[in-house]
Amino acid sequence: MTDTRILKAAKLLVEHSTKVKKGDKVIISGLPESIPLIKEVYRLCIKKGAFVTVKLSVPGLSHIFFKEAQKHQLEYYPKLSEEEAKQTDVYISIDGEYNTREMTNIDPKKMALVSKIRNPISKIIMSKRWVGFDYPTNALAQDAGMSLEEYEDFVYGSISPDPKLMQKKLNKLRDVVNKTKKVRLVGKDTDLTFTINGMIARAEYCTHNVPDGEVFTAPNKYSVEGKIRFTYPAIRAGNEVENIYLEFKKGKVVKATADKNEKFLISMLDMDKGSRYLGELGLGMNPKITKFTKNLLFDEKIGGTIHLALGMAYPECIEKNKKNGNDSALHWDIVKDFRKEGGEVYFDDKVVMKNGKWLIKF
């Protein structure tokens, strides 16, 4: 018998997040570990009258490609994939990692090159109805320091029973952010300021990723000044970059250090012209996520944290102020935890968060 939590997750992804309807062309992608949820999402999409394609990735193929591919293969732009993206209405990604460190020893320059070349396709996909969910697997449970059963409880327990209830709280913070012109972050090795006036704040309640619990916007590209040290490692393609410290001048990262995998950090910063600028300020608001698990989908929503993304700004945040938004093939979130390190978040010179606790009444 199918776990009722899987049935509820499938219903959320299809009916709330992407609002699949009759005639929609839907692509469901994932790994073999996530088949139980893929099947239920597929079932619901078929019942809705959609045209559905399932793309099941074979574990290990990405490693083979980046290890063996020649220069012309790395630089190849798949026009067929571009056309498919244009013709698709809905993307539902259900990841189920079997090995979170598969790409650790791959040359980061190769991955950066492919990301840069295929970025136009990513932009097309992001203009559609899309959602991402990480199916609980042993690999993710191990990273989180939990048994599989504990991790399943954590994953499904982090999803609000009723997204509309979470939406009210998030909308209150979103409205406050939309009235704010300047943000200042103060804490351990941190004093960073930037402006967000002219940008648009968005509330994430299971629209593009599940679980919910985030308000995000974009800094004005050239306004970022100061320094910041992040609490948690940033993880990308199996590379764990620890104790990241960044200094900004006129919006650009002019100094970057890390205790582990610093070379990888620099290679990501040098991906393209926009990768040394910020594209996002995110505010974690999910009260059920309290522990860092090395899975950004959850970690960026820890209550009492903020995260900044190097690289691309989401189009929906800069649609009224495109000239000050950032464009890049990179979008890499890094989390700072004000609960553990203390410090303050200021909106227009007024303290709104202190030591990880919001001073705004919700």
Residue pairs with C-beta under 8 A, 6 or more apart in sequence:
2 36
2 40
3 36
5 152
5 156
6 36
6 37
6 40
7 40
8 156
8 159
9 37
9 40
9 133
9 156
9 159
9 210
10 37
10 40
10 41
10 43
10 44
11 44
12 159
12 163
12 206
12 210
13 41
13 92
13 94
13 131
13 133
13 210
14 20
14 41
14 44
14 45
14 48
14 92
15 44
16 163
16 206
17 92
17 129
17 131
17 206
17 207
17 208
17 210
18 26
18 90
18 91
18 92
18 129
18 130
18 131
19 129
20 26
20 44
20 45
20 48
20 50
20 90
21 48
21 49
21 50
22 48
22 49
22 50
23 49
23 50
23 51
24 45
24 48
24 50
24 51
24 89
24 90
25 50
25 51
25 53
25 87
25 88
25 89
25 90
26 45
26 50
26 51
26 52
26 53
26 88
26 89
26 90
26 91
26 92
27 52
27 53
27 54
27 55
27 84
27 88
27 90
27 91
27 92
28 38
28 41
28 42
28 45
28 52
28 53
28 54
28 55
28 92
28 94
29 54
29 55
29 56
29 57
29 91
29 92
29 93
29 94
30 37
30 38
30 55
30 56
30 57
30 93
30 94
30 95
30 96
30 135
31 56
31 57
31 59
31 95
31 96
31 97
31 98
32 56
32 59
32 96
32 98
33 96
33 97
33 98
33 135
33 137
33 139
34 94
34 95
34 96
34 135
34 137
35 56
35 96
36 135
37 94
37 96
37 133
37 135
38 54
38 56
38 94
41 92
41 94
42 52
42 54
45 52
45 92
46 52
50 90
59 98
59 99
59 102
60 102
62 102
62 103
63 102
63 103
63 106
65 73
66 103
66 106
66 107
66 110
66 111
66 114
67 106
69 110
74 110
74 113
74 114
74 117
75 113
75 117
76 117
77 117
77 118
77 120
78 118
78 121
81 118
81 121
82 120
82 121
82 124
85 121
85 124
85 125
85 128
86 124
88 125
88 128
89 128
89 129
90 128
90 129
90 130
91 125
91 128
91 129
91 130
91 131
92 130
92 131
92 133
93 130
93 131
93 132
93 133
94 132
94 133
94 134
94 135
95 132
95 133
95 134
95 135
96 134
96 135
96 137
97 134
97 137
97 139
97 140
98 137
98 139
99 139
100 139
100 140
100 143
100 235
100 238
100 294
101 238
102 238
103 111
103 237
103 238
103 239
104 237
104 238
104 239
106 237
106 238
108 237
108 239
108 263
108 264
108 267
108 268
109 267
111 237
112 267
112 268
112 270
112 271
112 329
112 330
115 271
115 329
115 330
116 271
116 272
116 329
119 329
122 329
123 315
126 314
126 315
127 315
130 208
131 206
131 207
131 208
131 209
131 210
132 208
132 209
132 210
132 297
133 209
133 210
133 297
134 140
134 155
134 295
134 297
134 298
136 148
136 151
136 152
136 154
136 155
136 156
137 148
138 148
140 151
140 293
140 295
141 147
141 148
141 150
141 151
143 293
143 294
143 295
144 151
144 154
144 291
144 293
144 294
144 295
145 293
146 154
146 293
154 291
154 293
154 298
155 211
155 298
157 288
158 211
158 213
158 286
158 288
158 289
158 298
158 301
159 206
159 210
159 211
159 212
160 166
160 205
160 206
160 211
160 212
160 213
160 286
163 205
163 206
163 212
164 205
166 205
166 212
166 213
166 285
166 286
167 203
167 205
169 285
169 362
170 203
170 204
170 205
170 212
170 213
170 214
170 215
170 285
171 203
172 360
172 362
173 203
173 215
173 283
173 285
173 358
173 360
173 362
174 201
174 202
174 203
174 215
175 201
176 347
176 352
176 360
177 196
177 201
177 215
177 217
177 283
177 347
178 200
178 201
178 217
180 196
180 197
180 347
180 348
181 195
181 196
181 197
181 348
182 193
182 194
182 195
182 196
182 197
182 346
182 347
182 348
182 349
183 193
183 194
183 195
183 196
183 219
183 281
183 345
183 346
183 347
184 191
184 192
184 193
184 344
184 345
184 346
184 349
185 191
185 192
185 193
185 228
185 306
185 336
185 343
185 344
185 345
185 346
186 343
186 344
186 345
186 346
187 229
187 336
187 338
187 341
187 342
187 343
187 344
188 229
188 341
188 342
188 343
189 227
189 228
189 229
189 245
190 226
190 227
190 228
190 229
190 336
190 343
191 226
191 227
192 224
192 225
192 226
192 227
192 228
192 248
193 223
193 224
193 225
193 226
194 219
194 220
194 223
194 224
194 225
194 251
194 278
194 281
195 219
195 220
195 223
196 217
196 218
196 219
196 220
196 281
197 220
198 220
198 320
198 321
198 324
199 217
199 218
199 219
199 220
199 317
199 318
199 320
199 321
199 324
199 325
200 217
200 218
200 316
200 317
200 318
200 319
200 320
201 215
201 216
201 217
201 317
202 215
202 216
202 217
202 314
202 316
202 317
203 214
203 215
204 212
204 213
204 214
204 215
204 216
205 212
205 213
206 212
209 297
210 297
211 286
211 288
211 289
211 297
211 298
211 301
212 286
212 301
213 284
213 285
213 286
213 287
213 288
213 289
213 301
213 303
214 282
214 283
214 284
214 285
214 286
214 300
214 301
215 282
215 283
215 285
216 280
216 281
216 282
216 283
216 314
216 317
217 280
217 281
217 317
218 278
218 279
218 280
218 281
218 313
218 314
218 317
218 318
218 325
218 326
219 251
219 278
219 279
219 280
219 281
220 251
220 321
220 324
221 251
221 277
221 278
221 313
221 324
221 325
221 326
222 250
222 251
222 277
222 324
223 251
223 324
224 248
224 250
224 251
224 252
224 277
224 278
225 248
225 249
225 250
225 251
226 247
226 248
227 245
227 246
227 247
227 248
228 245
228 246
228 308
228 336
229 243
229 244
229 245
229 336
230 243
230 244
230 245
230 246
230 334
230 335
230 336
231 305
231 335
231 336
231 337
231 340
231 341
232 292
232 299
232 334
232 335
232 336
232 337
233 240
233 241
233 242
233 243
233 244
233 260
233 294
234 240
234 241
234 244
234 265
234 332
234 333
234 334
234 335
235 241
235 294
235 296
236 264
236 268
236 332
239 261
239 264
240 260
240 261
240 294
241 258
241 260
241 261
241 262
241 264
241 265
242 258
242 259
242 260
242 261
243 258
243 259
243 260
244 256
244 257
244 258
244 265
244 334
245 255
245 256
245 257
245 258
246 253
246 255
246 256
247 253
247 254
247 255
247 256
248 254
248 278
251 277
251 278
252 276
252 277
253 269
253 276
253 277
253 310
256 262
256 265
256 266
256 269
258 265
268 275
268 310
268 330
268 332
269 275
269 276
269 310
270 276
271 311
271 328
271 329
271 330
272 328
272 329
272 330
273 328
274 311
274 312
274 326
274 327
274 328
274 330
275 310
275 311
275 328
275 329
275 330
276 310
277 310
277 311
277 326
277 328
278 308
278 309
278 310
278 326
279 309
279 310
279 311
279 312
279 313
279 314
279 325
279 326
279 328
279 331
280 307
280 308
280 309
280 313
280 314
280 317
280 331
280 333
281 306
281 307
281 308
282 300
282 306
282 307
282 308
282 309
282 333
283 306
284 300
284 301
284 302
284 303
284 304
284 305
284 306
284 307
284 335
285 301
285 303
286 301
286 302
286 303
287 303
289 298
289 299
289 301
289 302
289 303
290 302
290 303
291 302
292 299
292 302
292 335
292 337
293 299
296 333
296 335
299 305
299 307
299 335
300 307
300 333
300 335
302 335
302 337
303 356
304 337
304 338
304 339
304 353
304 356
304 357
305 335
305 336
305 337
305 338
305 339
305 356
306 335
306 336
306 338
306 345
307 333
307 334
307 335
307 336
308 333
308 334
308 336
309 331
309 332
309 333
309 334
310 328
310 330
310 331
310 332
310 334
311 326
311 328
311 329
311 330
311 331
311 332
312 326
312 327
312 328
312 329
312 330
312 331
313 325
313 326
313 327
315 325
317 325
318 324
318 325
337 356
338 344
338 345
338 353
338 354
338 355
338 356
339 355
339 356
339 357
340 356
342 355
343 354
343 355
344 351
344 353
344 354
344 355
345 351
345 352
345 353
345 354
346 352
351 359
352 358
352 359
352 360
353 359
